[in-house]
């Protein structure tokens, strides 16, 4: 269990939903801004959460918490972590990335039949943006599954951070800008 104000904070943090609407983004950001006492809006939601957690976690737990990101959670360090939940999500993300790598490689070789069809490969339909959102939702659902029984402990905080990272990525998508990047890449 987390002691003191962080336990209260965990129950007070905005409920996260896999939702990209601007009003949802503003709701989460403004609530976290209130806790940070930083009204100028310069800090990201994840930075605010990390700053809040610093005062309530032991140094080793805070270092672990701070080091977790979407770009490294699949690393061997996390896949072999002694915490089962962290290891499970890290392995899930690693397996997902490996499957995508194999799928992209097989498409490059016009050998799509080499990849066995499953829920992941069948879900990768539509535009690249649709596919990216599908992959984020898969990870979100895995975190929701792993969060069962973790409501006010360090793992709840880790899950919250990972969900916030997924949302931050989701919220960063700009369809017009993405289409322009696509056009630039394909016309050159």
Contact map, one row per residue, 1 for C-alpha under 8 A:
11100010000000000000000000000000000000000000000000000000000000000000000000000000000000000000000000000000000000000000000000000000000000000000000000000001110000000000000000000000000000000000
11110110000000000000000000000000000000000000000000000001100000000000000000000000000000000000000000000000000000000000000000000000000000000000000000000001110000000000000000000000000000000000
11111110000000000000000000000000000000000000000000000001000000000000000000000000000000000000000000000000000000000000000000000000000000000000000000000000000000000000000000000000000000000000
01111111000000000000000000000000000000000000000000000001000000000000000000000000000000000000000000000000000000000000000000000000000000000000000000000000000000000000000000000000000000000000
00111111100000000000000000000000000000000000000000000001000000000000000000000000000000000000000000000000000000000000000000000000000000000000000000000000000000000000000000000000000000000000
01111111110000000000000000000000000000000000000000011001000000000000000000000000000000000000000000000000000000000000000000000000000000000000000000000000000000000000000000000000000000000000
11111111111000000000000000000000000000000000000000000000000000000000000000000000000000000000000000000000000000000000000000000000000000000000000000000001100000000000000000000000000000000000
00011111111100000000000000000000000000000000000000000000000000000000000000000000000000000000000000000000000000000000000000000000000000000000000000000000000000000000000000000000000000000000
00001111111110000000000000000000000000000000000000000000000000000000000000000000000000000000000000000000000000000000000000000000000000000000000000000000000000000000000000000000000000000000
00000111111110000000000000000000000000000000000000000000000000000000000000000000000000000000000000000000000000000000000000000000000000000000000000000011000010000000000000000000000000000000
00000011111110000000000000000000000000000000000000000000000000000000000000000000000000000000000000000000000000000000000000000000000000000000000000000001000000000000000000000000000000000000
00000001111111000000000000000000000000000000000000000000000000000000000000000000000000000000000000000000000000000000000000000000000000000000000000000000000000000000000000000000000000000000
00000000111111100000000000000011000000000000000000000000000000000000000000000000000000000000000000000000000000000000000000000000000000000000000000000000000000000000000000000000000000000000
00000000000111110000000000110011000000000000000000000000000000000000000000000000000000000000000000000000000000000000000000000000000000000000000000000000000000000000000000000000000000000000
00000000000011111000000000010000000000000000000000000000000000000000000000000000000000000000000000000000000000000000000000000000000000000000000000000000000000000000000000000000000000000000
00000000000001111100000000010000000000000000000000000000000000000000000000000000000000000000000000000000000000000000000000000000000000000000000000000000000000000011000000000000000000000000
00000000000000111110000000000000000000000000000000000000000000000000000000000000000000000000000000000000000000000000000000000000000000000000000000000000000000000000000000000000000000000000
00000000000000011111000000000000000000000000000000000000000000000000000000000000000000000000000000000000000000000000000000000000000000001001000000000000000000000000001000000000000000000000
00000000000000001111100100000000000000000000000000000000000000000000000000000000000000000000000000000000000000000000000000000000000000000000000000000000000000000000001000000000000000000000
00000000000000000111110110000000000000000000000000000000000000000000000000000000000000000000000000000000000000000000000000000000000000000000000000000000000000000000001001100000000000000000
00000000000000000011111110000000000000000000000000000000000000000000000000000000000000000000000000000000000000000000000000000000000000000000000000000000000000000000000000000000000000000000
00000000000000000001111111000000000000000000000000000000000000000000000000000000000000000000000000000000000000000000000000000000000000000000000000000000000000000000000000000000000000000000
00000000000000000000111111100000000000000000000000000000000000000000000000000000000000000000000000000000000000000000000000000000000000000000000000000000000000000000000000000000000000000000
00000000000000000011111111110000000000000000000000000000000000000000000000000000000000000000000000000000000000000000000000000000000000000000000000000000000000000000000000000000000000000000
00000000000000000001111111111000000000000000000000000000000000000000000000000000000000000000000000000000000000000000000000000000000000000000000000000000000000000000000000100000000000000000
00000000000000000000011111111100000000000000000000000000000000000000000000000000000000000000000000000000000000000000000000000000000000000000000000000000000000000000000000000000000000000000
00000000000001000000001111111110000000000000000000000000000000000000000000000000000000000000000000000000000000000000000000000000000000000000000000000000000000000000000000000000000000000000
00000000000001110000000111111111000000000000100000000000000000000000000000000000000000000000000000000000000000000000000000000000000000000000000000000000000000000000000000000000000000000000
00000000000000000000000011111111100000000001100000000000000000000000000000000000000000000000000000000000000000000000000000000000000000000000000000000000000000000000000000000000000000000000
00000000000000000000000001111111110000000000000000000000000000000000000000000000000000000000000000000000000000000000000000000000000000000000000000000000000000000000000000000000000000000000
00000000000011000000000000111111111000000000000000000000000000000000000000000000000000000000000000000000000000000000000000000000000000000000000000000000000000000000000000000000000000000000
00000000000011000000000000011111111100000000100110000000000000000000000000000000000000000000000000000000000000000000000000000000000000000000000000000000000000000000000000000000000000000000
00000000000000000000000000001111111111101000100100000000000000000000000000000000000000000000000000000000000000000000000000000000000000000000000000000000000000000000000000000000000000000000
00000000000000000000000000000111111111100000000000000000000000000000000000000000000000000000000000000000000000000000000000000000000000000000000000000000000000000000000000000000000000000000
00000000000000000000000000000011111111000000000000010000000000000000000000000000000000000000000000000000000000000000000000000000000000000000000000000000000000000000000000000000000000000000
00000000000000000000000000000001111111000000000100110000000000000000000000000000000000000000000000000000000000000000000000000000000000000000000000000000000000000000000000000000000000000000
00000000000000000000000000000000111111100000000000000000000000000000000000000000000000000000000000000000000000000000000000000000000000000000000000000000000000000000000000000000000000000000
00000000000000000000000000000000111111111110000000000000000000000000000000000000000000000000000000000000000000000000000000000000000000000000000000000000000000000000000000000000000000000000
00000000000000000000000000000000110011111000000000000000000000000000000000000000000000000000000000000000000000000000000000000000000000000000000000000000000000000000000000000000000000000000
00000000000000000000000000000000000001111100000000000000000000000000000000000000000000000000000000000000000000000000000000000000000000000000000000000000000000000000000000000000000000000000
00000000000000000000000000000000100001111111000000000000000000000000000000000000000000000000000000000000000000000000000000000000000000000000000000000000000000000000000000000000000000000000
00000000000000000000000000000000000001011111000000000000000000000000000000000000000000000000000000000000000000000000000000000000000000000000000000000000000000000000000000000000000000000000
00000000000000000000000000000000000001001111101100000000000000000000000000000000000000000000000000000000000000000000000000000000000000000000000000000000000000000000000000000000000000000000
00000000000000000000000000001000000000001111111100000000000000000000000000000000000000000000000000000000000000000000000000000000000000000000000000000000000000000000000000000000000000000000
00000000000000000000000000011001100000000011111110000000000000000000000000000000000000000000000000000000000000000000000000000000000000000000000000000000000000000001000000000000000000000000
00000000000000000000000000000000000000000001111111000000000000000000000000000000000000000000000000000000000000000000000000000000000000000000000000000000000000001001100000000000000000000000
00000000000000000000000000000000000000000011111111100000000000000000000000000000000000000000000000000000000000000000000000000000000000000000000000000000000000000000000000000000000000000000
00000000000000000000000000000001100100000011111111110000000000000000000000000000000000000000000000000000000000000000000000000000000000000000000000000000000000000000000000000000000000000000
00000000000000000000000000000001000000000000111111111000000000000000000000000000000000000000000000000000000000000000000000000000000000000000000000000000000000001000000000000000000000000000
00000000000000000000000000000000000000000000011111111100000000001100000000000000000000000000000000000000000000000000000000000000000000000000000000000000000000000000000000000000000000000000
00000000000000000000000000000000000100000000001111111110000000000000000000000000000000000000000000000000000000000000000000000000000000000000000000000000000000000000000000000000000000000000
00000100000000000000000000000000001100000000000111111111000000000000000000000000000000000000000000000000000000000000000000000000000000000000000000000000000000000000000000000000000000000000
00000100000000000000000000000000000000000000000011111111100001000000000000000000000000000000000000000000000000000000000000000000000000000000000000000000000000000000000000000000000000000000
00000000000000000000000000000000000000000000000001111111100001000000000000000000000000000000000000000000000000000000000000000000000000000000000000000000000000000000000000000000000000000000
00000000000000000000000000000000000000000000000000111111100000000000000000000000000000000000000000000000000000000000000000000000000000000000000000000000000000000000000000000000000000000000
01111100000000000000000000000000000000000000000000011111110000000000000000000000000000000000000000000000000000000000000000000000000000000000000000000000000000000000000000000000000000000000
01000000000000000000000000000000000000000000000000001111111011000000000000000000000000000000000000000000000000000000000000000000000000000000000000000000000000000000000000000000000000000000
00000000000000000000000000000000000000000000000000000001111111000000000000000000000000000000000000000000000000000000000000000000000000000000000000000000000000000000000000000000000000000000
00000000000000000000000000000000000000000000000000000000111111100000000000000000000000000000000000000000000000000000000000000000000000000000000000000000000000000000000000000000000000000000
00000000000000000000000000000000000000000000000000000000011111110000000000000000000000000000000000000000000000000000000000000000000000000000000000000000000000000000000000000000000000000000
00000000000000000000000000000000000000000000000000000000111111111000000000000000000000000000000000000000000000000000000000000000000000000000000000000000010000000000000000000000000000000000
00000000000000000000000000000000000000000000000000001100111111111100000000000000000000000000000000000000000000000000000000000000000000000000000000000000000000000000000000000000000000000000
00000000000000000000000000000000000000000000000000000000001111111110000000000000000000000000000000000000000000000000000000000000000000000000000000000000000000000000000000000000000000000000
00000000000000000000000000000000000000000000000000000000000111111111000000000000000000000000000000000000000000000000000000000000000000000000000000000000000000000000000000000000000000000000
00000000000000000000000000000000000000000000000001000000000011111111000000000000000000000000000000000000000000000000000000000000000000000000000000000000000001000000000000000000000000000000
00000000000000000000000000000000000000000000000001000000000001111111100000000000000000000000000000000000000000000000000000000000000000000000000000000000000000000000000000000000000000000000
00000000000000000000000000000000000000000000000000000000000000111111100000000000000000000000000000000000000000000000000000000000000000000000000000000000000000000000000000000000000000000000
00000000000000000000000000000000000000000000000000000000000000011111110110000000000000000000000000000000000000000000000000000000000000000000000000000000000000000100000000000000000000000000
00000000000000000000000000000000000000000000000000000000000000000111111110000000000000000000000000000000000000000000000000000000000000000000000000000000000000000100100000000000000000000000
00000000000000000000000000000000000000000000000000000000000000000001111111000000000000000000000000000000000000000000000000000000000000000000000000000000000000000100110000000000000000000000
00000000000000000000000000000000000000000000000000000000000000000000111111000000000000000000000000000000000000000000000000000000000000000000000000000000000000000000000000000000000000000000
00000000000000000000000000000000000000000000000000000000000000000001111111100000000000000000000000000000000000000000000000000000000000000000000000000000000000000000000000000000000000000000
00000000000000000000000000000000000000000000000000000000000000000001111111100110000000001100100000000000000000000000000000000000000000000000000000000000000000000000000000000000000000000000
00000000000000000000000000000000000000000000000000000000000000000000011111110110000000001111110000000000000000000000000000000000000000000000000000000000000000000000000000000000000000000000
00000000000000000000000000000000000000000000000000000000000000000000000111111110000000000100010000000000000000000000000000000000000000000000000000000000000000000000000000000000000000000000
00000000000000000000000000000000000000000000000000000000000000000000000001111111000000000000000000000000000000000000000000000000000000000000000000000000000000000000000000000000000000000000
00000000000000000000000000000000000000000000000000000000000000000000000000111111100000000000000000000000000000000000000000000000000000000000000000000000000000000000000000000000000000000000
00000000000000000000000000000000000000000000000000000000000000000000000011111111100001100100000000000000000000000000000000000000000000000000000000000000000000000000000000000000000000000000
00000000000000000000000000000000000000000000000000000000000000000000000011111111100001111110000000000000000000000000000000000000000000000000000000000000000000000000000000000000000000000000
00000000000000000000000000000000000000000000000000000000000000000000000000011111110000100000000000000000000000000000000000000000000000000000000000000000000000000000000000000000000000000000
00000000000000000000000000000000000000000000000000000000000000000000000000001111111101100000000000000000000000000000000000000000000000000000000000000000000000000000000000000000000000000000
00000000000000000000000000000000000000000000000000000000000000000000000000000001111100100000000000000000000000000000000000000000000000000000000000000000000000000000000000000000000000000000
00000000000000000000000000000000000000000000000000000000000000000000000000000000111111100000000000000000000000000000000000000000000000000000000000000000000000000000000000000000000000000000
00000000000000000000000000000000000000000000000000000000000000000000000000000000111111110000000000000000000000000000000000000000000000000000000000000000000000000000000000000000000000000000
00000000000000000000000000000000000000000000000000000000000000000000000000000000001111111000000000000000000000000000000000000000000000000000000001000000001000000000000000000000000000000000
00000000000000000000000000000000000000000000000000000000000000000000000000000110101111111100000000000000000000000000000000000000000000000000000000000000000000000000000000000000000000000000
00000000000000000000000000000000000000000000000000000000000000000000000000000111111111111110000000000000000000000000000000000000000000000000000000000000000000000000000000000000000000000000
00000000000000000000000000000000000000000000000000000000000000000000000000000010000111111111000000000000000000000000000000000000000000000000000000000000000000000000000000000000000000000000
00000000000000000000000000000000000000000000000000000000000000000000000011000010000011111111100000000000000000000000000000000000000000000000011001000000000000000000000000000000000000000000
00000000000000000000000000000000000000000000000000000000000000000000000011100110000001111111110000000000000000000000000000000000000000000000000000000000000000000000000000000000000000000000
00000000000000000000000000000000000000000000000000000000000000000000000001000010000000111111111000000000000000000000000000000000000000000000000000000000000000000000000000000000000000000000
00000000000000000000000000000000000000000000000000000000000000000000000001000000000000011111111100000000000000000000000000000000000000000000000000000000000000000000000000000000000000000000
00000000000000000000000000000000000000000000000000000000000000000000000011000000000000001111111110000000000000000000000000000000000000000010000000000000000000000000000000000000000000000000
00000000000000000000000000000000000000000000000000000000000000000000000001100000000000000111111111000000000000000000000000000000000000000000000000000000000000000000000000000000000000000000
00000000000000000000000000000000000000000000000000000000000000000000000000000000000000000011111111100000000000000000000000000000000000000000000000000000000000000000000000000000000000000000
00000000000000000000000000000000000000000000000000000000000000000000000000000000000000000001111111110000000000000000000000000000000000000000000000000000000000000000000000000000000000000000
00000000000000000000000000000000000000000000000000000000000000000000000000000000000000000000111111111000000000000000000000000000000000000000000000000000000000000000000000000000000000000000
00000000000000000000000000000000000000000000000000000000000000000000000000000000000000000000011111111100000000000000000000000000000000000000000000000000000000000000000000000000000000000000
00000000000000000000000000000000000000000000000000000000000000000000000000000000000000000000001111111110000000000000000000000000000000000000000000000000000000000000000000000000000000000000
00000000000000000000000000000000000000000000000000000000000000000000000000000000000000000000000111111111000000000000000000000000000000000000000000000000000000000000000000000000000000000000
00000000000000000000000000000000000000000000000000000000000000000000000000000000000000000000000011111111100000000000000000000000000000000000000000000000000000000000000000000000000000000000
00000000000000000000000000000000000000000000000000000000000000000000000000000000000000000000000001111111110000000010000000000000000000000000000000000000000000000000000000000000000000000000
00000000000000000000000000000000000000000000000000000000000000000000000000000000000000000000000000111111111000010010000000000000000000000000000000000000000000000000000000000000000000000000
00000000000000000000000000000000000000000000000000000000000000000000000000000000000000000000000000011111111100000000000000000000000000000000000000000000000000000000000000000000000000000000
00000000000000000000000000000000000000000000000000000000000000000000000000000000000000000000000000001111111110000000000000000000000000000000000000000000000000000000000000000000000000000000
00000000000000000000000000000000000000000000000000000000000000000000000000000000000000000000000000000111111111110110000000000000000000000000000000000000000000000000000000000000000000000000
00000000000000000000000000000000000000000000000000000000000000000000000000000000000000000000000000000011111111110000000000000000000000000000000000000000000000000000000000000000000000000000
00000000000000000000000000000000000000000000000000000000000000000000000000000000000000000000000000000001111111100000000000000000000000000000000000000000000000000000000000000000000000000000
00000000000000000000000000000000000000000000000000000000000000000000000000000000000000000000000000000000111111110000000000000000000000000000000000000000000000000000000000000000000000000000
00000000000000000000000000000000000000000000000000000000000000000000000000000000000000000000000000000000011111110000000000000000000000000000000000000000000000000000000000000000000000000000
00000000000000000000000000000000000000000000000000000000000000000000000000000000000000000000000000000000011111111100000000000000000000000000000000000000000000000000000000000000000000000000
00000000000000000000000000000000000000000000000000000000000000000000000000000000000000000000000000000010011011111110000000000000000000000000000000000000000000000000000000000000000000000000
00000000000000000000000000000000000000000000000000000000000000000000000000000000000000000000000000000000000000111111000000000000000000000000000000000000000000000000000000000000000000000000
00000000000000000000000000000000000000000000000000000000000000000000000000000000000000000000000000000000010000111111000000000000000000000000000000000000000000000000000000000000000000000000
00000000000000000000000000000000000000000000000000000000000000000000000000000000000000000000000000000110010000011111100000000000000000000000000000000000000000000000000000000000000000000000
00000000000000000000000000000000000000000000000000000000000000000000000000000000000000000000000000000000000000001111110000000000000000000000000000000000000000000000000000000000000000000000
00000000000000000000000000000000000000000000000000000000000000000000000000000000000000000000000000000000000000000011111111000000000000000000000000000000000000000000000000000000000000000000
00000000000000000000000000000000000000000000000000000000000000000000000000000000000000000000000000000000000000000001111111000000000000000000000000000000000000000000000000000000000000000000
00000000000000000000000000000000000000000000000000000000000000000000000000000000000000000000000000000000000000000000111111100000000000000000000000000000000000000000000000000000000000000000
00000000000000000000000000000000000000000000000000000000000000000000000000000000000000000000000000000000000000000000111111110000000000000000000000000000000000000000000000000000000000000000
00000000000000000000000000000000000000000000000000000000000000000000000000000000000000000000000000000000000000000000111111110000000000000000000000000000000000000000000000000000000000000000
00000000000000000000000000000000000000000000000000000000000000000000000000000000000000000000000000000000000000000000111111111000000000000000000000000000000000000000000000000000000000000000
00000000000000000000000000000000000000000000000000000000000000000000000000000000000000000000000000000000000000000000001111111000001001000000000000000000000000000000000000000000000000000000
00000000000000000000000000000000000000000000000000000000000000000000000000000000000000000000000000000000000000000000000111111100011001000000000000000000000000000000000000000000000000000000
00000000000000000000000000000000000000000000000000000000000000000000000000000000000000000000000000000000000000000000000001111110011000000000000000000000000000000000000000000000000000000000
00000000000000000000000000000000000000000000000000000000000000000000000000000000000000000000000000000000000000000000000000011111111000000000000000000000000000000000000000000000000000000000
00000000000000000000000000000000000000000000000000000000000000000000000000000000000000000000000000000000000000000000000000001111111000000000000000000000000000000000000000000000000000000000
00000000000000000000000000000000000000000000000000000000000000000000000000000000000000000000000000000000000000000000000000000111111100000000000000000000000000000000000000000000000000000000
00000000000000000000000000000000000000000000000000000000000000000000000000000000000000000000000000000000000000000000000000000111111110000000000000000000000000000000000000000010000000000000
00000000000000000000000000000000000000000000000000000000000000000000000000000000000000000000000000000000000000000000000000011111111111000000000000000000000000000000000000000000000000000000
00000000000000000000000000000000000000000000000000000000000000000000000000000000000000000000000000000000000000000000000000111111111111100000000000000000000000000000000000000000000000000000
00000000000000000000000000000000000000000000000000000000000000000000000000000000000000000000000000000000000000000000000000000001111111110000000000000000000000000000000000000000000000000000
00000000000000000000000000000000000000000000000000000000000000000000000000000000000000000000000000000000000000000000000000000000111111111000000000000000000000000000000001000000000000000000
00000000000000000000000000000000000000000000000000000000000000000000000000000000000000000000000000000000000000000000000000110000011111111100000000000000000000000000000000000000000000000000
00000000000000000000000000000000000000000000000000000000000000000000000000000000000000000000000000000000000000000000000000000000001111111110000000000000000000000000000000000000000000000000
00000000000000000000000000000000000000000000000000000000000000000000000000000000000000000000000000000000000000000000000000000000000111111111000000000000000000000000010001000000000000000000
00000000000000000100000000000000000000000000000000000000000000000000000000000000000000000000000000000000000000000000000000000000000011111111100000000000000000000000000000000000000000000000
00000000000000000000000000000000000000000000000000000000000000000000000000000000000000000000000000000000000000000000000000000000000001111111110000000000000000000000000000000000000000000000
00000000000000000000000000000000000000000000000000000000000000000000000000000000000000000000100000000000000000000000000000000000000000111111111000000000000000000000000000000000000000000000
00000000000000000100000000000000000000000000000000000000000000000000000000000000000000000000000000000000000000000000000000000000000000011111111100000000000000000010010000000000000000000000
00000000000000000000000000000000000000000000000000000000000000000000000000000000000000000000000000000000000000000000000000000000000000001111111110000000000000000000000000000000000000000000
00000000000000000000000000000000000000000000000000000000000000000000000000000000000000001000000000000000000000000000000000000000000000000111111111000000000000000000000000000000000000000000
00000000000000000000000000000000000000000000000000000000000000000000000000000000000000001000000000000000000000000000000000000000000000000011111111100000000000100110000000000000000000000000
00000000000000000000000000000000000000000000000000000000000000000000000000000000000000000000000000000000000000000000000000000000000000000001111111110000000000000000000000000000000000000000
00000000000000000000000000000000000000000000000000000000000000000000000000000000000000000000000000000000000000000000000000000000000000000000111111110000000000000000000000000000000000000000
00000000000000000000000000000000000000000000000000000000000000000000000000000000000010001000000000000000000000000000000000000000000000000000011111110000000000000000000000000000000000000000
00000000000000000000000000000000000000000000000000000000000000000000000000000000000000000000000000000000000000000000000000000000000000000000001111111110001100100000000000000000000000000000
00000000000000000000000000000000000000000000000000000000000000000000000000000000000000000000000000000000000000000000000000000000000000000000000111111110000000000000000000000000000000000000
00000000000000000000000000000000000000000000000000000000000000000000000000000000000000000000000000000000000000000000000000000000000000000000000000111110000000000000000000000000000000000000
00000000000000000000000000000000000000000000000000000000000000000000000000000000000000000000000000000000000000000000000000000000000000000000000000111111101100000000000000000000000000000000
00000000010000000000000000000000000000000000000000000000000000000000000000000000000000000000000000000000000000000000000000000000000000000000000000111111100100000000000000000000000000000000
11000010011000000000000000000000000000000000000000000000000000000000000000000000000000000000000000000000000000000000000000000000000000000000000000000111111110000000000000000000000000000000
11000010000000000000000000000000000000000000000000000000000000000000000000000000000000000000000000000000000000000000000000000000000000000000000000000111111110000000000000000000000000000000
11000000000000000000000000000000000000000000000000000000000010000000000000000000000000000000000000000000000000000000000000000000000000000000000000000001111111000000000000000000000000000000
00000000000000000000000000000000000000000000000000000000000000000000000000000000000010000000000000000000000000000000000000000000000000000000000000100101111111100000000000000000000000000000
00000000000000000000000000000000000000000000000000000000000000000000000000000000000000000000000000000000000000000000000000000000000000000000000000100111111111110000000000000000000000000000
00000000010000000000000000000000000000000000000000000000000000000000000000000000000000000000000000000000000000000000000000000000000000000000000000000001111111111000000000000000000000000000
00000000000000000000000000000000000000000000000000000000000000001000000000000000000000000000000000000000000000000000000000000000000000000000000000000000011111111100000000000000000000000000
00000000000000000000000000000000000000000000000000000000000000000000000000000000000000000000000000000000000000000000000000000000000000000000001000100000001111111110000000000000000000000000
00000000000000000000000000000000000000000000000000000000000000000000000000000000000000000000000000000000000000000000000000000000000000000000000000000000000111111111000000000000000000000000
00000000000000000000000000000000000000000000010010000000000000000000000000000000000000000000000000000000000000000000000000000000000000000000000000000000000011111111100000000000000000000000
00000000000000000000000000000000000000000000000000000000000000000001110000000000000000000000000000000000000000000000000000000000000000000000001000000000000001111111110000000000000000000000
00000000000000010000000000000000000000000000000000000000000000000000000000000000000000000000000000000000000000000000000000000000000000000001001000000000000000111111111000000000000000000000
00000000000000010000000000000000000000000000110000000000000000000000000000000000000000000000000000000000000000000000000000000000000000000000000000000000000000011111111100000000000000000000
00000000000000000000000000000000000000000000010000000000000000000000110000000000000000000000000000000000000000000000000000000000000000000000000000000000000000001111111110000000000000000000
00000000000000000000000000000000000000000000000000000000000000000000010000000000000000000000000000000000000000000000000000000000000000010001000000000000000000000111111111000000000000000000
00000000000000000111000000000000000000000000000000000000000000000000000000000000000000000000000000000000000000000000000000000000000000000000000000000000000000000011111111100000000000000000
00000000000000000000000000000000000000000000000000000000000000000000000000000000000000000000000000000000000000000000000000000000000000000000000000000000000000000001111111110000000000000000
00000000000000000000000000000000000000000000000000000000000000000000000000000000000000000000000000000000000000000000000000000000000000000000000000000000000000000000111111111000000000000000
00000000000000000001000000000000000000000000000000000000000000000000000000000000000000000000000000000000000000000000000000000000000010010000000000000000000000000000011111111000000000000000
00000000000000000001000010000000000000000000000000000000000000000000000000000000000000000000000000000000000000000000000000000000000000000000000000000000000000000000001111111000000000000000
00000000000000000000000000000000000000000000000000000000000000000000000000000000000000000000000000000000000000000000000000000000000000000000000000000000000000000000000111111100000000000000
00000000000000000000000000000000000000000000000000000000000000000000000000000000000000000000000000000000000000000000000000000000000000000000000000000000000000000000000011111110010000000000
00000000000000000000000000000000000000000000000000000000000000000000000000000000000000000000000000000000000000000000000000000000000000000000000000000000000000000000000000011111110000000000
00000000000000000000000000000000000000000000000000000000000000000000000000000000000000000000000000000000000000000000000000000000100000000000000000000000000000000000000000001111111000000000
00000000000000000000000000000000000000000000000000000000000000000000000000000000000000000000000000000000000000000000000000000000000000000000000000000000000000000000000000000111111100000000
00000000000000000000000000000000000000000000000000000000000000000000000000000000000000000000000000000000000000000000000000000000000000000000000000000000000000000000000000000111111110000000
00000000000000000000000000000000000000000000000000000000000000000000000000000000000000000000000000000000000000000000000000000000000000000000000000000000000000000000000000001111111111000000
00000000000000000000000000000000000000000000000000000000000000000000000000000000000000000000000000000000000000000000000000000000000000000000000000000000000000000000000000000011111111100000
00000000000000000000000000000000000000000000000000000000000000000000000000000000000000000000000000000000000000000000000000000000000000000000000000000000000000000000000000000001111111110000
00000000000000000000000000000000000000000000000000000000000000000000000000000000000000000000000000000000000000000000000000000000000000000000000000000000000000000000000000000000111111111000
00000000000000000000000000000000000000000000000000000000000000000000000000000000000000000000000000000000000000000000000000000000000000000000000000000000000000000000000000000000011111111100
00000000000000000000000000000000000000000000000000000000000000000000000000000000000000000000000000000000000000000000000000000000000000000000000000000000000000000000000000000000001111111110
00000000000000000000000000000000000000000000000000000000000000000000000000000000000000000000000000000000000000000000000000000000000000000000000000000000000000000000000000000000000111111111
00000000000000000000000000000000000000000000000000000000000000000000000000000000000000000000000000000000000000000000000000000000000000000000000000000000000000000000000000000000000011111111
00000000000000000000000000000000000000000000000000000000000000000000000000000000000000000000000000000000000000000000000000000000000000000000000000000000000000000000000000000000000001111111
00000000000000000000000000000000000000000000000000000000000000000000000000000000000000000000000000000000000000000000000000000000000000000000000000000000000000000000000000000000000000111111
00000000000000000000000000000000000000000000000000000000000000000000000000000000000000000000000000000000000000000000000000000000000000000000000000000000000000000000000000000000000000011111
